Amino acid sequence: MNSIRARVRCVFSLALAFCWICGGGVVAIYTASNEHSLWDGKLQSFGTRLLLSLPAEEINEGPFGPNLELPPEMQRDPENFAIQVWSHDRRLMIRSPAAPAKPFQPSFRNGFASVEASGKTWRVYTISDRDGLVSVQVANLQNVIDREMYGETLTALAAMTAVLVLVALLLLHALDRSLRPLSVIERALLRRKDFDLTPLPVAALPVELRPLVTSFNHLLVQLDKAVANERRFLGDAAHELRTPLSVLQAHVDVALHARSDAERAEALQMLQQGVRRSARMAEQLLDVARLDAMSCSISTEALDLAVVVEHVVHEYTYHAQRLGCTLVSVKTPAWVEGNLDELGTLLRNLLDNAVRFARDGGRVEVACGVGPDGPWLSVADDGPGVPEAEHGAIFQRFYRLPGNQGRGSGIGLSLVAAIVRLHDARIETGSGLAGRGFAVRVAFRTRTDSPA
């Protein structure tokens, strides 16, 4: 399972198991070595002291009388410790009750040894005096040493296990506390209503989680803006399309109920114009939706504005002539980084706006070139113009100049502004041809590498 908590717990468990195994091995080895060293030290000390306690002038006169006996109440204790004192001619002079009659170490070589005697395993220490007159052998049962070693080992392992369990509980508690903010965020998101895109609180989060949640909040803000734009666009589009559709329905009714061919022809002509306006509005609304979806960036390439002007002017010449308007172009090669489709849409909307608002028999001029500040594209007319106070407002979506008698949808120039923003350009407005009308100039950034 791809879970941070499960991964950390697995790592903790493996680390604790490894520590327990290594610690247990170290404790067992250390305890065994320490117990052997401790008992060997005891045996050595006791044997040495016993040897030094024997009277040298009477040593050849032994053995020393009968053994003493302990009080009856003390005779019940098992005897695990044994002593043997041998003379230089290998006669047993003194031995404890548990000691066998034969020597523990027949070679009488000084030092430690583990031997079998009387069916038991003994740990023996042998020591002789300087002249070799007496040899003392002291021994202890190996199983007593092992039993004590096992007891101490188990005690050490139990203590180490308790410590590791405590550490594991503390680590798991710290893990749960550290991951609790994620659970809080999860519950907060599950309790939210649909389309609730408010940012998540980050004040109580750990420092390590704040960048992640902050980035997520940034995405929520962007998504909220996109949803708000979509809702606003749908509302505006529904409002803007309702009136043209009603007008089309009215023209259809007039044509169906016309009393003469002339009246029917006039109604059909009005219907045709309404269909064109509605188609143009639908096309612009789709362009708006497409630009809103792109919103951040577009694919660009090296383009010559003169080529774009030539194609769009050729496309609009017939439409301008039909409306009684003269369309001219002044082209100079001007290379920019742009998107061909979007720049075509930009120029079409500028031309459509200029042609529709131009006076009868008016003139519209499309020009492009390179100035001191870089490439530029302009559309100017000699129509009624736009009040200077409205120059900024006309580029807002669905904005119409007061008194324009319903011409235009208020979308075209907002599309122009959106495309200009995507190309990192700027819009300049002013008076049109011959000191009258209206002109829009789009200034682009200078290319650093102009193609041949």
N, C-alpha and C positions, 0 to 999 in steps of 0.2 A: 504494500500500500504506500502510495506517495504522500507520506505525512511527515512533517517536521517533528511532531511530538513522538511518533513511532521511531523515527530514525535516531533522535537524541536518546530515547529510552534504550534502544538497542545498543547504542554506543556506550551508554552508562553501564548497562548490564554486562557487556563484554569487558569493559574496563575494570569493573568491580570484580568480575570472575577472575580475570587475569591477576589482579592485585591479590585476591584471596589465595589463588593457587601459588603464586610466587611467595606471598607472605607465609602461607602454611608450610611450604618447603623450607624456607629460611628458618622459620621457628622450629620445625622438626629437627633440621640439621644442627641448628645452634643449641637446642635443648639437649639433644643426644650428646653432642660434643661437650657441652658444659657439664652434663651429669657425669659422663665418664671422667672428665678432668676433676670434677669435684670429689667423686668417690676415690679416684686414684690418689688425689692429694690427701684425702683422709687416711687411706691405707698407708701411704708413704709416711705420713706424720706419725701415725700410731705405731707402725713397725719400728721407725727410728727411735721413738721415745721408749718403746718397750726394750729395745736392744740396749739403750743407754741406761736403763733402770736395773739391768741384771748386775749382781755383784761379781766382779771379775775373779776375786780370790776364792769364791766358792763354786765357780761354774763347773769345775771338774768333779765336784762331789755329788752332783745331782744323780738321779732326779730328786726333787725336793718333796718329800713327804706326800701324804694323801691330799686329794683335792678338797677344797672347802665347798660347802654347800650353801645355797641361797635360802632365805626363808621360804616356807611353803607358799605364801601368797604371791611370790614373785617368780615361782618356777613355772607358772602357766604361760609366761611370755615366750613365744618362739624365738629360737636363737638362730639368727641369720649370719652372725659374725663369728669367725673362727680364727684361732691362734695356734701356731706351732713354733716351738723353740727346739732346735736341733744342735747337738754338739759337733765338734770337728770330726768325730769318728762316726757321725750319722746316727747317734742315739737320740731318741725323742725324749727330751727332758721335761717339757711343759706343753700341754695342749688344752684347749678349751673343750667343753663337752661336745660341741658340734663338729669339732675337727676330727678327721679320720686319723687312724694310726699311721698311715703311710704319708709321706711328704706330698704336699700339694704340687710342688715342682721338684721332681726327682733330680734334676740337674743342679739344683741349688744356685742357679745363675741369678745374680742380683738384677732386679727390675720387675716390670709388670708382665703378666701373662694371664690368658684365659684358659682354664684347664677343666677337665672332667674328673670328678672325684666323688665316690659313693653315689654314682648315678645322678649327680647334679653338676651344673656348670658354675664355676667359681671364678671370681676376678681376684687374682693373687698378686701380692707384692712381696718380694724376697729381698732381705738385706742381711749382710754378714758384717762382723766387726773387722777391724783392720788386720788382725792377725789370723782371721779365719777360725777362731775358736768356737764361735756361736753363729748360727744362722737362724733368723727369725722370718717366719712366713705368716702373713696376715691375709685373710681372705674374706670376701663377702659374696653372697649369692648373686649371680648375674640377674636372676629374675626379679630380685628386689630392686636392683638398679634400674632394670627395664621398666618395672611397674611405676617407679617414681618418675622416670623419664616420661612415660606415657601420660601420667597424671598431669605433670607440668605442661606437657605439649598440648593436651586437650584444654587445659585452663588458658594457655596462651592463645590457642585457636579460637576458643569461645570469646575471649576478650576482643581479639581482632575481628571476628565475625560481627560482634555487637557494634564495634566502631564502624565497620563498613556498612552495616545495615542502617545505622544512624546517618552516615554520610549519604547513602543512597536515598533515604527518606528526605533529607534536606535538599538534595539535588532535584529530586522529583517535585518537591514542593516549590522550589525556585523555578523549575521549568514550567509548572502549571501557572504560577504567578506571572511569569514572563509572557506566556502565550495567552493569558486571559484577555488582554486587549483585543486580540484577533477574534475571540468568541464574542466579545461585546460588539465589535463592528459587525460581525455576521448577524447577530440577533437584531441589531439596529437596522441593517439593510432588509432583513426578512420582514420586519414590522412596518416598513415603509409602504405607502400607497403607490399605486401605479404612477409612473412618470414624476415621482418625487426625486428631483435631481439636486437637492440642496447638498452642499459639501459636508463631508464628515468632520466631526470635531477632532482636532489633533493635539489639544493642550495636554490631555492626560496620557498620551501615548509615549512609549519609550523612544529614546532618541533614534534607535536603529529602525523603528517602524515609521517614523515621521516622513522620511523622503518618499517611501512607497505610497502612503496615504495622501501626501501632498500631491504627488503626481496623479493619483486617482482622482483627487478633487479637481485638479486642472482639467482632466478629461470630462468630469461631470459638468464643469462650467461650460466647456465647449459644447458638450451635448445639449445642455440646457439652452444655450444660445441657438443651436441648430433647430431644436424642437420649437423654440419661440419664433424663430424666423419662418419655419414651416407653417406654424399655426397662423401667424400674421399674413403670410402669403396666401394661404388657403382662404382666409377671411376676405382679404382684399380681392383675390381673384373671383371669389363667388359674388362679391358686391359689384365688381367691374363687369363681369359677364352677364349679370342679370339684366341690366338695361339694354345692351345690344341684342340679346336674345328676344326681349320683349318687343323691340323695334322691328326685328325681323318677322316676328309673328304678326305684328300689325300690318307690315307690307304684304305678307302672304294673304292675310284676310282681305286687304284692299284689292289685291290682284284677283282673288277668287270671286269677289262680289262686284267687280268693275262692270259699269253699264255700257262702256264703249271700249273700242280697241285702243284709243289714245290713252284713256285712263288706265287700262291694263298695262300698256307699254310703260307708262310713267311709273306705275307701281313696281313693275318688274325691274326697271332701271334702278329705282331706289333700293329694291331688294338686293340687286347685284352689288351696289355700293356698300350696303350693310354687311353682306357676306364677306366682301373684301376687308372691310374694317375689322370684322369679327375674326377672320382668318389671321390678319396681321396682329391683332391683340393676342390670339391664342399662341401664335409663333413667339411673340415677345414674352408671354408668360412662361412658355417652355424654356426660353433662353434665361429668364430670371431663375427658374428652378435649377437649371443646369449650372449656372454661375454660383448659386448658393451652395450647391453640392460640392463644387470645386473649392470655393472660398479661400483656400490657402495658396495654392500654386497651380501652374499649368505647364504643360510641356512647350518649350520654345525652340525656335531655330532662327537662323539668320534669314531675314526677309527684307526685300526692297519695297519700301512704301509706294514707290512709283508703280510697281506691278499691281499691288493691291488696288490703288486708285484707278488704274486703267480698267481692271476687270469690273469693279463695282460701278464705275461711271458708265461703262458700256451696258451693264445690266439695267441701270436706272434711266438711261437716255429716253427710251420710249415712254416710260411712265411720266417723266418730267414734261415731255412734249405733249402728252395727252392732257396734262393739267395746264398747258399754256406757259410752261416755264423753260427757260434756256439753261442748259447744264453744260458747263465748261470745266476743263481741268488744266492745271499748270503743274507739270511733273518734273521733278529733279531727283535723280537717284539718292535715296536715303536709306541706309541699312540700319535695321534695328534687330534686337532679340525679341521675338514675339511669336504668338500663335496665329497662324494664318486664318483659321475659322473665326477666332475671337476678334481679330482686327477687321475682318470682313463684316462681322456683325456690328462692330463699333461704327464703321463708315456707313453702313446701310442705315442705321438708326439716325445718324447725323443728317444724311441726305434726305431720309424720309421726313424728318422734322423740318428741314429747311424748305423742301419742295412743298409740303402741305401748308406752311405758313407764308410762303412767298406770295407777293402780289401778282395779279394777272399780268402776263407778259414780263414777269420778273426774271431775275438772273441769279443763278446759284453757281458758285465757283468752288471747286475742290482743288487743293494745292498741297504739295509736300516738298520738303527740301531739308537742307542741313544748315543750321544757323550757328551762332557763336556758342550757344548752350547745348547743341546737339540736334538730332533729327526732330522734325516736327511734321504734323499733319493738321490741316485746317479745312473747315467748311464755312463759307460765308454767303449770305444772301442779302437782298436789298428790300426785304419785306418790312413789316411794321416794327420789327425789333422787339426787344425785351427790356422792361424797365431795369435800370441798374440795380435797384434794391432787390430784384427777383433773380439776379444772376446765380446766386448760390442755391436758392430754393428749387429752381426748376430741375435740378439733378436729383431731387428726392423722389422716392418711389410714389407713384400715383398722385403726384402734385400737378395741378393745372393752374395756368395763369388766370386770374380773375377776368371774366368777360371774353373767354376764348370760344364761347358758344359750343362747347362740347367737342371741339376738334382735338383729336389725340386722346390717348389713354393714360398719359403720365408715366409710361413705363420706359419708353425709348431712351430718354436722356439718363434715367437711372441705370439702365444697362450700360450706357457709355461710361458713366462714372465707375461702375463695378469693374469693367474691363480695363479701364485706366489704372485702377488700383492694383489689379492683378499683374499689370505690366510695369508697376513701379514708376509710372509716368505722372504727369500733372496736367490739369485742365486750366486753360486761360480763356477768358471770355472778353468780348469787346464789341464795338460797333462793326457793322458789316460793310458791304460795298458802297462806295461813293458816300461815305459818311452816314449811311442809314442801314437799317436792318440789324442783323445779329450775326456774330461770328464766334465759332468755337475752335480753339487751337489746342492740340494735344502735343505736349513736349515730352520726348522720350529721352532716356539716358543714353549717353554717347557710347557706342561700341568701341572697345579697345583694339579689336582686330577686324577691320573692314575687309570683306572678301574682295577678290579681284573682280 
